[in-house]
Amino acid sequence: MTPAASFRDLFTPKLVTVLREGYGLSALRDDALAGLTVAIVALPLSMAIAIASGVSPDRGLYTAIVGGFLVSLLGGSRFQIGGPAGAFIVLVASCVHRQGLDGMLLATFMAGFFLLAIGYLRLGTYIKFIPYPVTIGFTAGIGIIILSSQLRDLFGLTLDGPEPAEFLPKLEALVGAANTVTPAAVGIAIATIGIILGLKKWKPTWPGLLIAVAVTAAAVPLLGLGVETIGTRFGGIPRTLPAPHIPAISLEKIQAVLPDAIAFALLGAIESLLSAVVADGMSGRRHRSNCELVAQGVANIGSALFGGVPVTGTIARTATNVRAGARGPISGMLHSAFLLCFMLVAAPLAAHIPLAALAGVLVVVSLNMIEREAIKALVQSSWGDAVVLAVTFLLVVFRDLTEGIVVGFVLGALLFIHRMSTAVSVEEDKPDSTNGRRKPYDPHEADDPNTVIYRISGAFFFGTASMVSSVLDRIADQRRNFILDFSGAPLIDSTAANVVEGAVRKAHKKDVRVIITGASANVRRLLIANGVRQPLVEFYPSIDEALEEIGGKAEVEAA
């Protein structure tokens, strides 16, 4: 395959692939039904996420319509649904609080270009290396933060000033306003949560989110409940998309929002690829990670142009899309089209939606983000994984999302290094050992008892280099032939190669013949590049061939 062909394959949208395979009316019908189902779920959720993020509800709809359409049009997943995500609530709210709405739009615009760069540089392949405990701790922390952000509307509290963004000050302010609880708001929230959970159990195919919001919205005027609604706080939502415009750009503003843009891009990349992996697991398909990131980049640029918030792949809506029978990306494009129709037709009705109902929706979403079974399994399986999970969770909740991911990743990497370092071994080949079909080698029965064989098993890298080095330094002092077998070592790094180079050089000075066997092409290439080459060593495919060579040479010398 030529590099150009490889590039085309990596970045060809799944829409093109689906159309090439053949796309008929039956597939279009299935995609239309799936798109309508997802749109019904996304309608209240997009508005709820936008409000929780500190912006007006219409901006959540702009994000789902524009960003969602572009994600499906250009993405590398057949089933990905793009839009505003709960994981971004904290980041977006913090950015709006510090930089204003224009700053958030510029950060989203810049994040789009960062995602384009990540995709075209093919860095999306490496995002999958984020440890599982980090993702579980991160999403659980986000769930707790979202839950705390909804307590004000959930209980209808009235604060003396702006609601603090930090977790502990927020809780302190909410507790201080406990005497302002609105019973009607609490009732609306409880009813919303009850309807969603009840329908999920008894009528799982019904659109529980939309039904819950519609029922509670109808109950407010019928029962004369004095609760805050979208109309009383925001004046309703527009019936059309705004004209696209580039966010205000200046060097000073770019520098101010750069950390937010980087955070948006990193979180968007992680969240979207996690969502694509979930879709792969449900459908048996495989996504193109770097193509997906390019689409996410374009979608974020488009969302910012229309005044939306950051776009990413949304796990719950993507899973709904798969379960609804989607056949390809057209379902996601139609989901955006249906949302646009809903906004054009039903915008006046949205003004009557109580904020307590949307808070109830997000409470359900936040609780679903806390994967209790996964947390239980990690805690029971490994103390190391439990520590990584706990540290990530605590940092996300009490410090910062990005800090939680970075520290969790570093801890996960250190844990991996520790586990790999305990898995490597350097053992002398003894008579009672087994090496596949080769007979055990007994130096006392050999023609030349001055031959010693050592086998390295496991990953030989910087984390294990010191242990292997100490073993190698103790051997080959009293032997004429030293065979070092790498057939059990799948990989080495430059640190390991340097250790081997030092050991064989030391042996060479003492006139010890060193033979390396079983090294794969990559291992051998790295050894040679680090000086492990003739005349210091000889390479043979197997121990048997090396022993045969040593035995033959010994006979010649004896003759």
C-alpha positions as CSV (number, residue, x, y, z in Angstrom):
1,M,0.0,0.0,0.0
2,T,1.4,3.4,-1.0
3,P,1.7,6.2,1.6
4,A,-0.9,8.2,-0.3
5,A,-3.3,5.3,-0.3
6,S,-2.7,4.7,3.4
7,F,-3.4,8.3,4.2
8,R,-6.7,8.2,2.2
9,D,-7.7,5.0,4.1
10,L,-7.0,6.5,7.5
11,F,-8.9,9.7,6.9
12,T,-11.8,8.6,4.7
13,P,-15.0,9.4,6.5
14,K,-17.2,6.4,7.3
15,L,-20.0,8.0,5.4
16,V,-18.0,7.5,2.2
17,T,-17.4,3.9,3.2
18,V,-21.1,3.2,3.9
19,L,-22.2,4.8,0.5
20,R,-19.6,2.7,-1.4
21,E,-20.9,-0.5,0.2
22,G,-24.4,0.3,-1.2
23,Y,-27.0,2.3,0.6
24,G,-30.7,1.7,-0.1
25,L,-34.1,2.8,1.1
26,S,-34.3,0.2,3.9
27,A,-31.0,1.6,5.3
28,L,-32.3,5.1,5.0
29,R,-35.5,4.1,6.8
30,D,-33.6,2.5,9.7
31,D,-31.3,5.6,9.9
32,A,-34.3,8.0,10.0
33,L,-35.9,6.1,12.8
34,A,-32.6,5.9,14.8
35,G,-32.0,9.6,14.1
36,L,-35.4,10.6,15.3
37,T,-35.0,8.5,18.5
38,V,-31.6,10.1,19.3
39,A,-33.0,13.6,18.6
40,I,-35.8,13.1,21.1
41,V,-33.2,12.2,23.7
42,A,-30.8,15.0,22.7
43,L,-33.4,17.8,22.8
44,P,-33.8,18.2,26.5
45,L,-30.3,17.0,27.3
46,S,-28.6,19.5,25.1
47,M,-30.5,22.4,26.7
48,A,-29.8,21.0,30.2
49,I,-26.1,20.7,29.6
50,A,-25.9,24.2,28.1
51,I,-27.7,25.7,31.2
52,A,-25.4,23.8,33.6
53,S,-22.4,25.1,31.6
54,G,-23.4,28.7,32.3
55,V,-24.8,29.6,28.9
56,S,-28.3,29.9,27.5
57,P,-30.1,26.6,26.4
58,D,-30.2,27.6,22.7
59,R,-26.4,27.3,22.5
60,G,-26.7,23.6,23.5
61,L,-29.1,23.1,20.5
62,Y,-26.7,25.0,18.2
63,T,-23.9,22.6,19.3
64,A,-26.0,19.5,18.7
65,I,-27.3,20.7,15.3
66,V,-24.1,22.1,13.7
67,G,-21.5,20.1,15.6
68,G,-23.5,16.8,15.5
69,F,-24.0,17.1,11.8
70,L,-20.3,17.7,11.0
71,V,-19.2,14.8,13.3
72,S,-21.4,12.4,11.4
73,L,-20.6,13.8,8.0
74,L,-16.8,13.6,8.4
75,G,-16.2,11.2,11.3
76,G,-14.4,7.9,11.4
77,S,-17.2,6.1,13.3
78,R,-20.4,4.8,11.7
79,F,-22.5,5.5,14.8
80,Q,-21.0,8.4,16.6
81,I,-23.4,11.1,17.8
82,G,-21.7,14.5,18.5
83,G,-23.0,17.3,20.6
84,P,-22.6,19.0,24.0
85,A,-21.4,16.5,26.7
86,G,-21.8,16.5,30.5
87,A,-18.0,16.0,30.9
88,F,-17.5,19.6,29.6
89,I,-19.9,21.3,32.0
90,V,-17.2,22.1,34.5
91,L,-14.6,23.3,32.0
92,V,-17.1,25.4,30.0
93,A,-18.6,27.0,33.1
94,S,-15.2,27.8,34.5
95,C,-14.1,29.3,31.1
96,V,-17.3,31.4,30.8
97,H,-16.8,32.6,34.4
98,R,-13.2,33.7,33.8
99,Q,-13.2,34.7,30.1
100,G,-16.8,35.5,29.3
101,L,-18.9,34.1,26.5
102,D,-16.6,35.4,23.8
103,G,-13.6,33.8,25.5
104,M,-15.4,30.4,25.6
105,L,-16.3,30.7,21.9
106,L,-12.7,31.5,21.0
107,A,-11.4,28.6,23.1
108,T,-13.8,26.2,21.3
109,F,-12.7,27.6,18.0
110,M,-9.0,27.1,18.9
111,A,-9.7,23.6,20.3
112,G,-11.0,22.7,16.8
113,F,-7.7,23.5,15.2
114,F,-5.8,21.6,18.0
115,L,-8.0,18.5,17.3
116,L,-7.3,18.8,13.6
117,A,-3.6,18.8,14.4
118,I,-3.9,15.8,16.7
119,G,-5.8,13.9,14.1
120,Y,-3.6,14.7,11.1
121,L,-0.4,14.0,13.2
122,R,-2.1,10.6,13.9
123,L,-1.8,11.1,17.7
124,G,-5.3,9.7,18.2
125,T,-3.7,6.2,18.2
126,Y,-2.0,6.9,21.5
127,I,-5.0,8.2,23.4
128,K,-6.2,4.6,23.9
129,F,-3.2,4.1,26.2
130,I,-5.0,6.1,29.0
131,P,-5.4,3.5,31.8
132,Y,-8.9,2.2,32.5
133,P,-8.8,3.3,36.2
134,V,-8.1,6.9,35.1
135,T,-11.2,6.9,32.8
136,I,-13.4,5.4,35.5
137,G,-12.2,7.8,38.1
138,F,-12.4,10.8,35.7
139,T,-16.0,10.1,34.7
140,A,-17.1,9.4,38.3
141,G,-15.6,12.7,39.3
142,I,-17.4,14.5,36.5
143,G,-20.6,12.8,37.6
144,I,-20.2,14.2,41.2
145,I,-19.4,17.7,39.8
146,I,-22.4,17.7,37.5
147,L,-24.6,16.5,40.4
148,S,-23.4,19.3,42.6
149,S,-24.0,21.9,39.8
150,Q,-27.7,20.9,39.7
151,L,-28.5,21.2,43.4
152,R,-29.4,24.9,43.1
153,D,-32.1,24.3,40.5
154,L,-33.0,20.9,42.0
155,F,-34.1,22.5,45.2
156,G,-35.0,25.9,43.8
157,L,-32.5,27.7,46.0
158,T,-31.9,31.5,46.0
159,L,-28.3,32.6,46.5
160,D,-27.1,36.0,47.7
161,G,-24.5,36.1,44.9
162,P,-23.1,34.1,42.0
163,E,-22.8,30.4,42.6
164,P,-19.1,29.5,43.2
165,A,-17.4,27.3,40.6
166,E,-15.2,25.3,43.0
167,F,-16.7,22.2,44.6
168,L,-16.4,22.9,48.4
169,P,-17.2,26.7,48.2
170,K,-20.3,25.7,46.0
171,L,-21.5,23.2,48.7
172,E,-20.9,25.8,51.4
173,A,-23.0,28.4,49.5
174,L,-25.8,25.9,48.8
175,V,-26.0,24.8,52.4
176,G,-26.1,28.4,53.5
177,A,-29.1,28.9,51.2
178,A,-31.0,25.9,52.6
179,N,-33.7,28.1,54.1
180,T,-34.7,29.2,50.5
181,V,-35.8,25.7,49.3
182,T,-38.8,25.8,46.9
183,P,-41.0,22.8,47.6
184,A,-42.6,23.0,44.1
185,A,-39.1,22.8,42.5
186,V,-38.3,19.8,44.6
187,G,-41.5,18.1,43.6
188,I,-40.9,18.8,39.9
189,A,-37.4,17.4,40.2
190,I,-38.5,14.2,42.0
191,A,-41.3,13.7,39.5
192,T,-38.8,14.1,36.6
193,I,-36.4,11.6,38.1
194,G,-39.2,9.2,39.0
195,I,-40.7,9.2,35.4
196,I,-37.2,8.7,33.8
197,L,-36.3,5.8,36.1
198,G,-39.8,4.3,35.9
199,L,-40.0,4.3,32.1
200,K,-36.4,3.0,31.9
201,K,-37.5,-0.1,34.0
202,W,-41.0,-0.7,32.6
203,K,-40.9,0.9,29.1
204,P,-37.3,1.1,28.1
205,T,-38.1,1.8,24.5
206,W,-40.0,5.0,25.3
207,P,-38.2,8.4,25.3
208,G,-38.1,8.8,29.0
209,L,-36.2,12.1,29.1
210,L,-38.6,13.9,26.7
211,I,-41.7,12.4,28.4
212,A,-40.5,13.5,31.8
213,V,-39.7,17.0,30.7
214,A,-43.0,17.3,28.8
215,V,-45.1,16.1,31.7
216,T,-43.5,18.4,34.2
217,A,-43.7,21.3,31.9
218,A,-47.4,20.8,31.4
219,A,-47.9,20.4,35.2
220,V,-46.4,23.8,36.0
221,P,-49.2,26.0,34.5
222,L,-51.9,23.4,35.3
223,L,-51.1,23.3,39.0
224,G,-50.0,26.9,39.2
225,L,-46.5,26.1,40.4
226,G,-44.3,29.0,41.0
227,V,-41.0,27.6,39.7
228,E,-38.3,29.0,37.5
229,T,-38.5,28.1,33.8
230,I,-36.4,28.6,30.7
231,G,-38.7,31.5,29.8
232,T,-38.4,33.3,33.2
233,R,-34.6,33.0,33.2
234,F,-33.6,33.1,29.6
235,G,-36.6,34.5,27.8
236,G,-37.1,31.3,25.7
237,I,-35.0,30.1,22.8
238,P,-34.7,31.4,19.2
239,R,-36.6,29.7,16.4
240,T,-33.7,29.9,13.9
241,L,-29.9,29.3,13.8
242,P,-27.8,32.5,14.1
243,A,-25.6,33.7,11.2
244,P,-22.1,32.2,11.5
245,H,-19.4,34.6,12.7
246,I,-15.8,34.2,13.7
247,P,-15.2,34.8,17.5
248,A,-13.4,38.0,18.5
249,I,-9.7,37.3,18.1
250,S,-6.7,39.2,19.6
251,L,-3.3,38.1,20.7
252,E,-4.1,38.9,24.3
253,K,-7.3,36.9,24.2
254,I,-5.6,33.9,22.6
255,Q,-3.0,33.8,25.3
256,A,-5.8,34.1,28.0
257,V,-7.9,31.2,26.7
258,L,-5.1,29.0,25.5
259,P,-5.2,26.7,28.6
260,D,-9.0,26.3,28.1
261,A,-8.6,25.5,24.4
262,I,-6.0,22.8,25.2
263,A,-8.3,21.4,27.9
264,F,-11.2,21.4,25.5
265,A,-9.2,19.6,22.8
266,L,-7.7,16.9,25.1
267,L,-11.0,16.2,26.8
268,G,-12.9,16.2,23.5
269,A,-10.3,13.7,22.0
270,I,-10.6,11.4,25.0
271,E,-14.4,11.5,25.3
272,S,-15.0,11.1,21.6
273,L,-12.7,8.1,21.2
274,L,-14.1,6.5,24.3
275,S,-17.6,6.9,22.8
276,A,-16.4,5.4,19.4
277,V,-14.9,2.4,21.3
278,V,-18.3,1.9,23.0
279,A,-20.0,2.0,19.6
280,D,-17.4,-0.5,18.3
281,G,-18.1,-2.9,21.2
282,M,-21.9,-2.7,20.6
283,S,-21.8,-3.0,16.8
284,G,-18.8,-5.1,16.0
285,R,-17.4,-2.4,13.8
286,R,-14.1,-0.6,14.0
287,H,-13.7,3.2,13.9
288,R,-10.9,5.3,12.5
289,S,-9.5,7.2,15.4
290,N,-7.6,9.9,13.6
291,C,-10.3,10.5,11.1
292,E,-12.7,10.9,14.1
293,L,-10.5,13.5,15.7
294,V,-10.3,15.5,12.4
295,A,-14.1,15.5,12.3
296,Q,-14.3,16.6,15.9
297,G,-11.9,19.5,15.1
298,V,-14.1,20.6,12.2
299,A,-17.2,20.2,14.3
300,N,-15.8,22.4,17.1
301,I,-14.8,25.1,14.6
302,G,-18.4,25.0,13.2
303,S,-20.0,25.0,16.6
304,A,-18.0,28.1,17.6
305,L,-18.9,29.9,14.4
306,F,-22.6,29.4,15.3
307,G,-22.2,30.3,19.0
308,G,-22.2,26.8,20.4
309,V,-20.2,25.1,23.1
310,P,-17.5,22.4,22.6
311,V,-18.5,19.3,20.7
312,T,-17.5,15.7,21.4
313,G,-18.8,12.2,20.9
314,T,-21.5,11.5,23.4
315,I,-21.6,8.0,24.8
316,A,-25.2,7.8,25.9
317,R,-26.6,9.2,22.7
318,T,-24.2,7.1,20.6
319,A,-25.3,4.0,22.4
320,T,-28.9,5.0,21.9
321,N,-28.2,5.3,18.2
322,V,-26.8,1.8,17.9
323,R,-29.6,0.3,19.9
324,A,-32.2,2.1,17.7
325,G,-30.9,0.2,14.7
326,A,-28.8,2.8,12.9
327,R,-27.0,1.6,9.8
328,G,-24.5,4.4,9.3
329,P,-23.6,8.1,9.8
330,I,-26.7,9.3,8.1
331,S,-28.6,8.6,11.3
332,G,-26.4,11.2,13.1
333,M,-26.9,13.7,10.3
334,L,-30.7,13.2,10.4
335,H,-30.6,13.5,14.2
336,S,-29.3,17.1,13.7
337,A,-31.9,17.8,11.1
338,F,-34.7,16.6,13.4
339,L,-33.3,18.8,16.2
340,L,-33.4,21.8,13.8
341,C,-37.0,21.0,13.0
342,F,-37.9,20.8,16.6
343,M,-36.3,24.2,17.3
344,L,-38.1,25.8,14.4
345,V,-41.5,24.4,15.3
346,A,-41.5,24.0,19.1
347,A,-39.2,26.8,20.3
348,P,-42.1,28.7,22.0
349,L,-43.0,25.6,24.0
350,A,-39.5,25.3,25.4
351,A,-40.0,28.5,27.4
352,H,-42.3,26.6,29.7
353,I,-39.8,23.9,30.6
354,P,-39.0,24.1,34.4
355,L,-35.3,24.3,35.2
356,A,-35.9,21.8,38.1
357,A,-37.0,19.3,35.4
358,L,-33.7,19.8,33.5
359,A,-31.8,19.5,36.7
360,G,-33.6,16.2,37.3
361,V,-32.5,15.0,33.9
362,L,-28.8,15.8,34.6
363,V,-29.0,14.2,38.0
364,V,-29.9,10.9,36.3
365,V,-27.1,11.5,33.7
366,S,-24.6,12.2,36.5
367,L,-25.5,9.1,38.5
368,N,-25.2,7.0,35.4
369,M,-21.6,8.3,34.9
370,I,-20.6,6.8,38.2
371,E,-19.9,3.2,37.1
372,R,-20.4,1.5,40.4
373,E,-19.7,-2.0,39.3
374,A,-16.5,-1.0,37.5
375,I,-15.3,0.9,40.6
376,K,-16.1,-2.1,42.8
377,A,-14.2,-4.5,40.5
378,L,-11.1,-2.2,40.4
379,V,-11.0,-1.8,44.1
380,Q,-11.3,-5.5,44.7
381,S,-8.8,-6.6,42.0
382,S,-5.8,-4.4,42.7
383,W,-4.6,-2.0,45.3
384,G,-2.6,-0.2,42.6
385,D,-5.6,0.3,40.4
386,A,-7.6,1.4,43.4
387,V,-5.0,4.1,44.2
388,V,-5.0,5.4,40.6
389,L,-8.8,5.5,40.6
390,A,-9.0,7.3,43.9
391,V,-6.4,9.9,43.1
392,T,-7.9,10.7,39.7
393,F,-11.4,11.0,41.3
394,L,-10.3,13.3,44.1
395,L,-8.2,15.5,41.9
396,V,-11.0,15.9,39.4
397,V,-13.5,16.8,42.1
398,F,-11.4,19.0,44.4
399,R,-8.7,20.3,42.1
400,D,-8.9,20.3,38.3
401,L,-10.0,18.0,35.5
402,T,-6.8,18.2,33.5
403,E,-4.7,17.7,36.6
404,G,-6.7,14.6,37.5
405,I,-6.1,13.1,34.0
406,V,-2.4,13.9,33.9
407,V,-1.6,12.7,37.5
408,G,-3.8,9.6,37.0
409,F,-2.0,8.8,33.7
410,V,1.5,9.2,35.4
411,L,0.5,7.0,38.3
412,G,-1.0,4.4,35.9
413,A,2.2,4.4,33.9
414,L,4.3,4.0,37.0
415,L,2.1,1.1,38.1
416,F,2.5,-0.5,34.7
417,I,6.3,-0.1,34.9
418,H,6.3,-1.7,38.4
419,R,4.3,-4.7,37.1
420,M,6.4,-5.2,34.1
421,S,9.6,-5.0,36.2
422,T,8.4,-7.8,38.4
423,A,7.5,-9.9,35.3
424,V,11.0,-10.1,33.8
425,S,13.4,-12.9,34.8
426,V,17.0,-13.8,34.0
427,E,17.6,-17.5,34.6
428,E,20.4,-20.0,33.9
429,D,19.3,-22.8,31.7
430,K,19.3,-25.8,34.0
431,P,18.7,-29.5,33.4
432,D,15.2,-29.4,34.7
433,S,14.1,-26.5,32.6
434,T,11.9,-26.7,29.5
435,N,12.4,-24.7,26.4
436,G,9.8,-25.8,23.9
437,R,11.1,-28.8,21.9
438,R,14.7,-28.3,22.8
439,K,16.2,-30.8,25.3
440,P,17.3,-29.3,28.6
441,Y,21.0,-28.3,28.5
442,D,23.2,-29.8,31.2
443,P,26.7,-28.1,31.2
444,H,28.2,-31.1,33.1
445,E,27.1,-33.5,30.3
446,A,28.2,-31.2,27.5
447,D,31.5,-31.6,25.5
448,D,32.4,-28.2,26.8
449,P,31.4,-27.6,30.4
450,N,32.6,-24.0,30.1
451,T,29.4,-23.0,28.3
452,V,26.7,-21.2,30.2
453,I,23.3,-20.3,29.0
454,Y,21.0,-17.6,30.4
455,R,17.5,-16.8,29.2
456,I,15.8,-13.4,29.5
457,S,12.0,-13.7,29.9
458,G,9.6,-10.7,29.8
459,A,9.9,-7.1,28.6
460,F,13.5,-5.9,29.1
461,F,13.3,-2.2,29.4
462,F,14.5,0.7,31.7
463,G,12.3,-0.5,34.6
464,T,14.0,-3.9,34.7
465,A,17.5,-2.9,33.4
466,S,19.2,-2.6,36.8
467,M,18.0,-6.1,37.9
468,V,19.2,-7.7,34.7
469,S,22.5,-5.8,34.8
470,S,23.3,-7.1,38.3
471,V,22.8,-10.7,37.1
472,L,24.8,-10.2,33.9
473,D,27.7,-8.7,35.9
474,R,28.0,-11.9,38.0
475,I,28.2,-14.4,35.1
476,A,30.6,-15.3,32.3
477,D,33.7,-14.7,34.6
478,Q,34.8,-18.4,34.6
479,R,33.2,-19.6,31.4
480,R,34.6,-19.6,27.8
481,N,31.2,-19.5,26.1
482,F,28.3,-17.4,27.2
483,I,24.9,-17.7,25.4
484,L,22.3,-15.1,26.1
485,D,18.8,-16.2,24.8
486,F,16.2,-13.5,23.9
487,S,13.5,-15.7,22.6
488,G,11.4,-15.0,25.7
489,A,11.9,-11.2,25.5
490,P,9.3,-9.7,23.2
491,L,10.8,-6.2,23.4
492,I,13.7,-4.2,24.7
493,D,14.5,-0.5,24.8
494,S,17.8,1.5,24.5
495,T,18.5,1.3,28.2
496,A,18.3,-2.5,28.1
497,A,20.5,-2.6,25.0
498,N,23.1,-0.4,26.7
499,V,23.1,-2.9,29.7
500,V,23.7,-5.8,27.3
501,E,26.5,-3.8,25.5
502,G,28.3,-3.2,28.8
503,A,28.0,-6.9,29.8
504,V,29.3,-8.3,26.5
505,R,32.1,-5.8,26.3
506,K,33.2,-6.9,29.8
507,A,33.0,-10.5,28.7
508,H,34.9,-9.8,25.5
509,K,37.8,-8.3,27.5
510,K,38.1,-11.6,29.3
511,D,38.1,-13.6,26.1
512,V,34.7,-15.0,26.7
513,R,32.8,-15.9,23.5
514,V,29.3,-14.3,23.6
515,I,26.4,-15.5,21.5
516,I,23.0,-14.0,21.4
517,T,20.1,-16.3,20.3
518,G,16.4,-16.0,19.6
519,A,16.4,-12.2,19.1
520,S,13.6,-10.9,16.9
521,A,14.4,-8.6,14.0
522,N,13.4,-5.5,16.1
523,V,15.4,-6.6,19.1
524,R,18.4,-7.4,17.1
525,R,18.2,-4.1,15.2
526,L,18.2,-2.2,18.5
527,L,21.0,-4.2,20.0
528,I,23.2,-3.6,16.9
529,A,22.4,0.1,16.9
530,N,23.6,0.3,20.5
531,G,27.0,-1.4,19.8
532,V,26.1,-5.0,20.4
533,R,27.6,-6.4,17.3
534,Q,30.7,-8.2,16.0
535,P,33.3,-8.7,17.2
536,L,31.7,-8.5,20.6
537,V,28.9,-10.9,19.9
538,E,27.6,-13.5,17.4
539,F,23.9,-13.9,16.6
540,Y,22.2,-17.3,16.1
541,P,18.5,-18.1,15.6
542,S,18.4,-20.7,18.4
543,I,20.2,-22.1,21.3
544,D,20.5,-25.5,19.6
545,E,22.3,-23.9,16.6
546,A,24.6,-22.0,18.9
547,L,25.5,-25.2,20.9
548,E,26.1,-27.1,17.6
549,E,28.5,-24.3,16.5
550,I,30.3,-24.3,19.8
551,G,30.6,-28.1,19.8
552,G,31.9,-28.2,16.2
553,K,34.5,-25.5,16.9
554,A,35.6,-27.4,20.0
555,E,36.2,-30.6,18.0
556,V,38.3,-28.7,15.4
557,E,40.5,-27.1,18.2
558,A,41.0,-30.5,19.8
559,A,42.0,-32.1,16.5
